[in-house]
Amino acid sequence: MRNKLIRLLSMISIFIFSCGNDPVRNELPPNLPGPMSSNVETIAESEDIELVPEKELNGRYIRSVSLSGGQLSTGTEGQLIEIFVNATGLANVKQFEMILHADPDDSFELAESTFVPAQPFISPPNSIEITENGRWRTGGASISGDVNGDASLGTLKLITGRGFDKIDRSILYLDFFSIGPSSSDRDDYYEKDLSVGITISVE
């Protein structure tokens, strides 16, 4: 039974983080944001982005995505900060993927941090993957059916890192967001499409 569960979670990880080249993945109606690319490691860089906690995307599978939190201030290392990831207007969604980063980049102890997906989504045991360029990759997939309407996608449970008391704030950026029914049929949004972020203050 345990081996079956491990295999299932491994398959979920492959589905979530698949970078398929199927053109359907990046096909958007003309009135939707872009550009689109199947290479999720190439994050579009933008200057002077004004961050907002919620962004209207009005895509095929989602209306808006947002980051929010409860206690968004702390002054010491080793403290838990919870960031809630929510979405509205979901349509036929079975999986999603996010890439984020924090500034300063050592604001959090990622080895101790996790992403807890909201039901019916599930994630692999190592729910936050560190990419080659130091960004965080996470997501979730549903094996029990489509998700529609407004829903929580999950919670980032972040542990503050060493030296957190030496800064005045840490900013969490959503650099990339992908969502849809499958790994080959998803809408991809980059930093310039999103401009989504949240600030954690230092007391």
C-alpha atoms as a printed R data frame, in Angstrom:
    type eleno elety resid chain resno       x      y       z
1   ATOM     1    CA   MET     A     1   0.000  0.000   0.000
2   ATOM     2    CA   ARG     A     2   2.841  2.362   0.948
3   ATOM     3    CA   ASN     A     3   4.652  1.646  -2.328
4   ATOM     4    CA   LYS     A     4   1.486  2.387  -4.301
5   ATOM     5    CA   LEU     A     5   1.140  5.737  -2.493
6   ATOM     6    CA   ILE     A     6   4.764  6.631  -3.244
7   ATOM     7    CA   ARG     A     7   4.273  5.800  -6.936
8   ATOM     8    CA   LEU     A     8   1.079  7.875  -7.026
9   ATOM     9    CA   LEU     A     9   2.772 10.903  -5.480
10  ATOM    10    CA   SER     A    10   5.668 10.565  -7.918
11  ATOM    11    CA   MET     A    11   3.222 10.567 -10.829
12  ATOM    12    CA   ILE     A    12   1.501 13.664  -9.403
13  ATOM    13    CA   SER     A    13   4.861 15.439  -9.271
14  ATOM    14    CA   ILE     A    14   5.491 14.577 -12.936
15  ATOM    15    CA   PHE     A    15   2.029 15.806 -13.960
16  ATOM    16    CA   ILE     A    16   2.348 19.107 -12.076
17  ATOM    17    CA   PHE     A    17   5.852 19.977 -13.214
18  ATOM    18    CA   SER     A    18   5.610 18.646 -16.763
19  ATOM    19    CA   CYS     A    19   6.835 21.145 -19.334
20  ATOM    20    CA   GLY     A    20   5.039 19.656 -22.291
21  ATOM    21    CA   ASN     A    21   5.507 21.113 -25.748
22  ATOM    22    CA   ASP     A    22   1.954 20.492 -26.890
23  ATOM    23    CA   PRO     A    23   0.880 23.774 -28.560
24  ATOM    24    CA   VAL     A    24  -2.523 23.522 -26.871
25  ATOM    25    CA   ARG     A    25  -0.769 24.367 -23.615
26  ATOM    26    CA   ASN     A    26   0.014 27.872 -24.750
27  ATOM    27    CA   GLU     A    27  -2.926 28.596 -27.034
28  ATOM    28    CA   LEU     A    28  -4.934 31.556 -25.756
29  ATOM    29    CA   PRO     A    29  -7.736 33.575 -27.286
30  ATOM    30    CA   PRO     A    30  -6.475 36.952 -28.629
31  ATOM    31    CA   ASN     A    31  -7.909 38.943 -25.705
32  ATOM    32    CA   LEU     A    32  -5.968 37.025 -23.053
33  ATOM    33    CA   PRO     A    33  -2.541 37.924 -21.609
34  ATOM    34    CA   GLY     A    34   0.780 36.621 -22.899
35  ATOM    35    CA   PRO     A    35   3.391 35.945 -24.004
36  ATOM    36    CA   MET     A    36   3.240 32.204 -23.512
37  ATOM    37    CA   SER     A    37   6.143 29.771 -23.475
38  ATOM    38    CA   SER     A    38   6.469 26.112 -22.613
39  ATOM    39    CA   ASN     A    39   9.861 26.829 -20.994
40  ATOM    40    CA   VAL     A    40   8.836 27.612 -17.423
41  ATOM    41    CA   GLU     A    41  12.453 28.122 -16.334
42  ATOM    42    CA   THR     A    42  12.669 31.286 -18.457
43  ATOM    43    CA   ILE     A    43  10.831 33.785 -16.310
44  ATOM    44    CA   ALA     A    44  10.003 37.076 -17.971
45  ATOM    45    CA   GLU     A    45  11.891 39.878 -16.212
46  ATOM    46    CA   SER     A    46  10.054 43.135 -15.677
47  ATOM    47    CA   GLU     A    47  11.127 46.494 -14.306
48  ATOM    48    CA   ASP     A    48   9.170 48.733 -11.962
49  ATOM    49    CA   ILE     A    49   6.383 46.232 -11.396
50  ATOM    50    CA   GLU     A    50   3.757 47.540  -8.984
51  ATOM    51    CA   LEU     A    51   2.773 44.562  -6.874
52  ATOM    52    CA   VAL     A    52  -0.827 43.738  -6.029
53  ATOM    53    CA   PRO     A    53  -2.143 40.931  -3.793
54  ATOM    54    CA   GLU     A    54  -4.755 39.883  -6.380
55  ATOM    55    CA   LYS     A    55  -4.694 39.885 -10.166
56  ATOM    56    CA   GLU     A    56  -7.506 39.520 -12.674
57  ATOM    57    CA   LEU     A    57  -6.305 37.051 -15.310
58  ATOM    58    CA   ASN     A    58  -9.596 36.312 -17.100
59  ATOM    59    CA   GLY     A    59  -8.157 33.216 -18.729
60  ATOM    60    CA   ARG     A    60  -9.742 30.049 -19.988
61  ATOM    61    CA   TYR     A    61  -9.439 28.278 -16.639
62  ATOM    62    CA   ILE     A    62  -9.235 31.046 -14.024
63  ATOM    63    CA   ARG     A    63 -10.572 34.544 -13.408
64  ATOM    64    CA   SER     A    64  -8.161 35.751 -10.689
65  ATOM    65    CA   VAL     A    65  -5.362 34.580  -8.387
66  ATOM    66    CA   SER     A    66  -4.353 36.111  -5.058
67  ATOM    67    CA   LEU     A    67  -1.893 35.860  -2.173
68  ATOM    68    CA   SER     A    68  -3.021 36.769   1.329
69  ATOM    69    CA   GLY     A    69  -1.914 36.152   4.887
70  ATOM    70    CA   GLY     A    70  -2.921 36.393   8.509
71  ATOM    71    CA   GLN     A    71  -0.011 37.540  10.672
72  ATOM    72    CA   LEU     A    72   2.313 39.182   8.141
73  ATOM    73    CA   SER     A    73   4.893 40.549  10.546
74  ATOM    74    CA   THR     A    74   7.607 38.965  12.640
75  ATOM    75    CA   GLY     A    75  11.025 39.881  13.978
76  ATOM    76    CA   THR     A    76  12.883 36.641  14.551
77  ATOM    77    CA   GLU     A    77  14.058 33.575  12.672
78  ATOM    78    CA   GLY     A    78  12.287 30.245  12.933
79  ATOM    79    CA   GLN     A    79   8.788 31.777  12.889
80  ATOM    80    CA   LEU     A    80   5.916 30.401  10.827
81  ATOM    81    CA   ILE     A    81   4.381 32.688   8.197
82  ATOM    82    CA   GLU     A    82   1.312 31.391   6.368
83  ATOM    83    CA   ILE     A    83   0.499 32.688   2.885
84  ATOM    84    CA   PHE     A    84  -2.865 31.652   1.423
85  ATOM    85    CA   VAL     A    85  -3.174 31.103  -2.327
86  ATOM    86    CA   ASN     A    86  -6.728 31.606  -3.610
87  ATOM    87    CA   ALA     A    87  -8.413 31.639  -6.999
88  ATOM    88    CA   THR     A    88 -11.758 32.697  -8.438
89  ATOM    89    CA   GLY     A    89 -13.605 31.582 -11.544
90  ATOM    90    CA   LEU     A    90 -11.932 28.198 -11.892
91  ATOM    91    CA   ALA     A    91 -13.139 26.077 -14.828
92  ATOM    92    CA   ASN     A    92 -12.257 22.411 -15.368
93  ATOM    93    CA   VAL     A    93  -9.049 22.737 -13.344
94  ATOM    94    CA   LYS     A    94  -7.130 19.615 -12.377
95  ATOM    95    CA   GLN     A    95  -3.665 21.013 -11.771
96  ATOM    96    CA   PHE     A    96  -1.679 24.185 -11.181
97  ATOM    97    CA   GLU     A    97   1.957 25.184 -10.829
98  ATOM    98    CA   MET     A    98   3.655 28.212  -9.256
99  ATOM    99    CA   ILE     A    99   7.171 29.614  -9.234
100 ATOM   100    CA   LEU     A   100   7.980 32.205  -6.569
101 ATOM   101    CA   HIS     A   101  10.944 33.959  -5.000
102 ATOM   102    CA   ALA     A   102  11.575 36.076  -1.932
103 ATOM   103    CA   ASP     A   103  13.604 39.269  -1.611
104 ATOM   104    CA   PRO     A   104  16.007 38.999   0.197
105 ATOM   105    CA   ASP     A   105  16.472 35.485  -1.154
106 ATOM   106    CA   ASP     A   106  17.482 34.083   2.250
107 ATOM   107    CA   SER     A   107  14.343 35.348   3.995
108 ATOM   108    CA   PHE     A   108  13.036 31.821   4.561
109 ATOM   109    CA   GLU     A   109  14.395 28.385   5.431
110 ATOM   110    CA   LEU     A   110  12.966 26.506   2.481
111 ATOM   111    CA   ALA     A   111  14.169 23.137   3.759
112 ATOM   112    CA   GLU     A   112  11.718 23.568   6.629
113 ATOM   113    CA   SER     A   113   8.958 25.246   4.621
114 ATOM   114    CA   THR     A   114   6.116 23.483   2.814
115 ATOM   115    CA   PHE     A   115   3.153 24.045   0.523
116 ATOM   116    CA   VAL     A   116  -0.053 22.405   1.760
117 ATOM   117    CA   PRO     A   117  -2.566 22.113  -1.094
118 ATOM   118    CA   ALA     A   118  -6.265 22.524  -0.400
119 ATOM   119    CA   GLN     A   119  -8.482 19.511  -1.094
120 ATOM   120    CA   PRO     A   120  -8.972 17.962  -3.578
121 ATOM   121    CA   PHE     A   121  -5.466 18.969  -4.728
122 ATOM   122    CA   ILE     A   122  -2.481 16.940  -3.590
123 ATOM   123    CA   SER     A   123   1.269 17.520  -3.850
124 ATOM   124    CA   PRO     A   124   4.361 15.316  -3.635
125 ATOM   125    CA   PRO     A   125   6.033 14.993  -0.184
126 ATOM   126    CA   ASN     A   126   8.744 17.526  -1.095
127 ATOM   127    CA   SER     A   127   6.151 20.114  -1.997
128 ATOM   128    CA   ILE     A   128   8.598 22.994  -2.590
129 ATOM   129    CA   GLU     A   129  11.301 22.342  -5.182
130 ATOM   130    CA   ILE     A   130  14.278 24.685  -5.494
131 ATOM   131    CA   THR     A   131  15.081 25.481  -9.133
132 ATOM   132    CA   GLU     A   132  18.573 25.988 -10.536
133 ATOM   133    CA   ASN     A   133  18.231 29.763 -10.282
134 ATOM   134    CA   GLY     A   134  17.088 29.607  -6.651
135 ATOM   135    CA   ARG     A   135  13.379 30.098  -7.216
136 ATOM   136    CA   TRP     A   136  10.691 27.977  -5.562
137 ATOM   137    CA   ARG     A   137   8.502 25.642  -7.558
138 ATOM   138    CA   THR     A   138   5.331 24.097  -6.186
139 ATOM   139    CA   GLY     A   139   1.778 23.189  -7.162
140 ATOM   140    CA   GLY     A   140  -1.003 20.660  -6.865
141 ATOM   141    CA   ALA     A   141  -3.117 18.216  -8.839
142 ATOM   142    CA   SER     A   142  -6.564 16.721  -8.377
143 ATOM   143    CA   ILE     A   143  -7.099 13.033  -9.080
144 ATOM   144    CA   SER     A   144 -10.731 13.081  -7.988
145 ATOM   145    CA   GLY     A   145 -12.189 15.433 -10.591
146 ATOM   146    CA   ASP     A   146 -12.312 18.987 -11.907
147 ATOM   147    CA   VAL     A   147 -12.345 22.021  -9.632
148 ATOM   148    CA   ASN     A   148 -14.714 24.838 -10.570
149 ATOM   149    CA   GLY     A   149 -15.752 28.185  -9.135
150 ATOM   150    CA   ASP     A   150 -13.930 30.001  -6.327
151 ATOM   151    CA   ALA     A   151 -11.509 27.923  -4.273
152 ATOM   152    CA   SER     A   152  -8.416 27.879  -2.107
153 ATOM   153    CA   LEU     A   153  -5.431 26.353  -3.885
154 ATOM   154    CA   GLY     A   154  -3.450 25.875  -0.700
155 ATOM   155    CA   THR     A   155  -1.204 27.442   1.934
156 ATOM   156    CA   LEU     A   156   2.498 28.250   1.872
157 ATOM   157    CA   LYS     A   157   3.876 27.517   5.350
158 ATOM   158    CA   LEU     A   158   7.147 29.436   5.407
159 ATOM   159    CA   ILE     A   159   9.747 29.456   8.192
160 ATOM   160    CA   THR     A   160  11.670 32.718   8.556
161 ATOM   161    CA   GLY     A   161  15.404 32.419   7.986
162 ATOM   162    CA   ARG     A   162  18.602 33.564   9.692
163 ATOM   163    CA   GLY     A   163  19.115 37.284   9.737
164 ATOM   164    CA   PHE     A   164  15.409 38.036   9.419
165 ATOM   165    CA   ASP     A   165  15.803 40.568  12.259
166 ATOM   166    CA   LYS     A   166  18.391 42.503  10.196
167 ATOM   167    CA   ILE     A   167  15.943 43.511   7.442
168 ATOM   168    CA   ASP     A   168  12.898 45.751   7.499
169 ATOM   169    CA   ARG     A   169  10.742 43.598   5.226
170 ATOM   170    CA   SER     A   170  10.651 40.584   2.929
171 ATOM   171    CA   ILE     A   171   8.670 40.539  -0.303
172 ATOM   172    CA   LEU     A   172   7.272 37.348  -1.810
173 ATOM   173    CA   TYR     A   173   6.848 37.481  -5.600
174 ATOM   174    CA   LEU     A   174   4.718 35.207  -7.772
175 ATOM   175    CA   ASP     A   175   6.918 34.883 -10.882
176 ATOM   176    CA   PHE     A   176   5.023 32.249 -12.833
177 ATOM   177    CA   PHE     A   177   1.583 30.647 -12.606
178 ATOM   178    CA   SER     A   178   0.191 27.839 -14.767
179 ATOM   179    CA   ILE     A   179  -3.259 26.277 -14.481
180 ATOM   180    CA   GLY     A   180  -5.563 24.015 -16.468
181 ATOM   181    CA   PRO     A   181  -7.020 20.537 -16.991
182 ATOM   182    CA   SER     A   182  -3.690 18.816 -17.829
183 ATOM   183    CA   SER     A   183   0.049 19.338 -18.229
184 ATOM   184    CA   SER     A   184  -0.409 19.835 -21.982
185 ATOM   185    CA   ASP     A   185  -3.438 22.120 -21.736
186 ATOM   186    CA   ARG     A   186  -2.715 24.971 -19.356
187 ATOM   187    CA   ASP     A   187  -2.578 28.752 -19.464
188 ATOM   188    CA   ASP     A   188   0.812 30.169 -18.424
189 ATOM   189    CA   TYR     A   189   1.235 33.595 -16.814
190 ATOM   190    CA   TYR     A   190   4.555 35.311 -16.229
191 ATOM   191    CA   GLU     A   191   5.709 38.019 -13.857
192 ATOM   192    CA   LYS     A   192   4.680 40.866 -16.127
193 ATOM   193    CA   ASP     A   193   1.222 39.308 -16.539
194 ATOM   194    CA   LEU     A   194   0.861 38.767 -12.795
195 ATOM   195    CA   SER     A   195   2.538 41.561 -10.762
196 ATOM   196    CA   VAL     A   196   1.343 39.591  -7.716
197 ATOM   197    CA   GLY     A   197   3.227 39.783  -4.433
198 ATOM   198    CA   ILE     A   198   2.906 40.202  -0.696
199 ATOM   199    CA   THR     A   199   5.063 41.955   1.932
200 ATOM   200    CA   ILE     A   200   6.052 40.461   5.279
201 ATOM   201    CA   SER     A   201   7.065 43.214   7.701
202 ATOM   202    CA   VAL     A   202   9.767 42.922  10.352
203 ATOM   203    CA   GLU     A   203   8.694 44.135  13.785
